[in-house]
Amino acid sequence: MDVKSRYIAIFSIALNIFFAARYFSTEPDTSALNPADTESIAAFEPDARNNSLVVSDSEDLNEVYLSLIKQGLSQEQTKSLLATKLKQQYIDTIEKPNDKFWIHQPFAQIEYMEALSMGYQQVRKDLQSIYGHGVKDDPVVRDLFYPVANQYPFLSSQKQIALQQMQLDMHKSAMSMHSQGGDLNGISSGRSPQDMLKAVLDEVTLKEYQLRTSPMADKMRRTDLQFTEHHFRRAFNILDQLQSPQGSGVATSILEDLKELLGDQDGLILWAAVDPMFPLIKRISLQHNVSNDKALAAYDLVITAKKEISEAAQQKNSDPQAVIFMIQQLMMDLKNQLSPMVGDSAANDFINLVNGRRS
């Protein structure tokens, strides 16, 4: 996968929660009301039997609130009604994007999401103007202030809102980049997904976010290994060293750490999930009808040989001839190990990978 595709893929994974969030629900959550409150509100709600409750059409929310209080509702009972009124005023009036899929309009959905974001921002602001900042934790309207609570319950209200706005900004950037043919030259400094995340989340919450949405965590889950939470976190932290500037230099120790944590077989499987070489191993295996188990065993031999050859090459300045002989011997040993396992033809293709050549 090239840089452009990888960048877009990171956007996609980061955004997969955005469109499913309860943030875009159209009805307030009244499930947390006390039964007595629910009955009291129902008694005042206008219907065919009772038209005693009047919800003012005034745009002055404080005036509407005082009107409801005068009609006998408690402060708690007014919250659901005001939330509904505000949604009708700021959310329901937003024009939905048309379904003309045959017309090129790449930003129609984005513009709609931006309008929703501004609408919900106004709903929250107005509710807090009446009930104070503590209203964000009231069960009746809590979903408006914790829009991604189902996915990221460890985040505060402020960070959830900021994260969702960041996801919208990321999606807009991804769409813009895609419409320009994926040209990364137009991306300004500090606008990479990682930079944008760091601007919103601290180190602890960023790690929690990455555990749930990062490409690395997704690859780990796709292995079908049976992780516990503890082992998943530790394995992620081990693999996360690959993101550092010294990542390639510590690859061997990372694999050893994974094997120590998960066992030789599971550690190797997890390493294969993030190693760009393993898809090449799989492709050669498919070409030669090599089973999955033998492909993994061959992969283990190949990466071990690459490590040993790399270590031998570091001694070339002291005795070049001895190093050449040592490397030839390592290659011969590898061929002797692979051939009985996968056949000569597949073994030669695997050895080409060690030599840096692709069949």
Buried (B, 14 or more C-beta within 10 A) or exposed (E): EEEBEEBBBBBEBBBEBBEEBBBBEEEBBBEEBEEEBBEBBEEBEEEEEEEEBEBBEEEEBEEBBBBBEEBEBEEBBBBBBBBBBBBEBBBEEBEEBEEEEEEEEEBBBBBBBBBBBEBBEBBBEBBBEBBEEEBBEBEBBBBBBBBBBEBBEEBEBEBBBBBBBBBBBBBBBBBBBBEEEBEEEEEEEEEBBBEBBEEBBEEEBBBBBBBEBBBBBBBBEEBEBEBEEEBBBBBBEBBBBBEEEEEEEBBBEBBBBBBEBBEEBBBBBBBBBBBEBBEBBBBBBEEBEBEEEBBBBBBBBBBBBBEBBEEBEEEBEEEEEEBEEBBEEBBEEBBEBBBEBBBEEBBBBBBBBBEEEEB
